Amino acid sequence: MIKPFGDGRDWFFGKRFGMFIHWGLYAIPAWHEQILWRGDIKRRDYEKLVDEFNPRRFNPDAWLDVLQEAGMEYLCVTTKHHDGFCLWDTAYTDYNVMRTPYGKDIIGMLAEACHRRGVVLGFYYSLPDWHHRHYPNLGRHHEMLGPRPGDDPDEDKYLEFVANQVRELLTGYGKLGEFFWDINVAEFHAPELNRLIRELQPDALINDRGPAPGDYSTPERHVPEGAAFSSPTEAVQSLGRESWGYREGEDYYAHKFLMQSVDRILAMGGNYLLNVGPKADGTFPDECVAALRRVGDWYGRVREAFDGTVPCSYLVQRTSAGASGDTLFRYDDLLLTRRGNTIYVHCPHDLQTGGAVLSGFAEEPRAATLLNDGRELAWAVDVIPWRWTARPCLRIRDLPVNELTGEVLVIKLELDDESTA
């Protein structure tokens, strides 16, 4: 069981599906948000993109329409990525959106829309900075190969700059729900920065990638092993496999793959932050909108299996002995969540058959329902031939595995009491 914070940060356990946004100058070359590090472009040429950044079609309400259609309840946006370009009206560098042809405070516009529509807002902030003259670019991973002429690497001066910018973000845009540091390559030890966040935004969670320990972990593009998280966790994933920022010709993940990933993370008790990279004009790629709508349609139908539930996969055995007695026969890799006397069976992997076997679980439910379409399901508590020496277990029968092939199946079991759970 994950222990709550006991304060305003506990919003995190009620709003568990959010949208990540990676947006900046890198949307113009449309290759990758780290094109300066991974691609073939000079800093002086990249920085000229400030003269081209003009997202005339940016409409924060259009973004939030898609967010809410997907069932998401919070948003985290890149205020400054590794390139150092800032999406808000900052007083501490000219390298910001106000010096572009667009000339409007994007973070301010997005914050206003989020607060007006009840969407929790979070800020991403990169510790590496490929533009700032005081950041120690020493050629480590996610850094430039070294200082360029005119740079003055100075950790103290750079951290002062960071503190000033963080204070701007924490005091100028209303209430925040999270502060997402990214990648402390330089290994700064600056707990005062987290204390500043805690002082100015006490309800905001702080992640684990900053200059001091945070409130929650952030596994990226993978699902950790296990059946339940033991501490607050927010998995981050992008709709596209190659990039977080907008990429022309991107290879987008299959809708079912995304559902499987969302289902596993949420069933394990974590949060899920799914990323969109807006185009240079400020709109979402059509492929991203389609994916979010499809995932959102599924999520809306099975959502009760996540809201207010806790993991209880310990109720089932995930492997069992075969007929030979010394061979492990793996049944379907199921995950369970519960709320009171209701248990939800999650099938994040394709089922082998039309029967889901809850090995080690023999409670008889009052009803079994497939949340995906509301149909009632047959069930039996009996001995399985592959487990003929074992005790009876619950088997859910006649699942539509050849019919509903494009989404994760979630089963609702209503029990007489919650003693088992």
Disulfide bonds with the S-S distance in Angstrom:
none
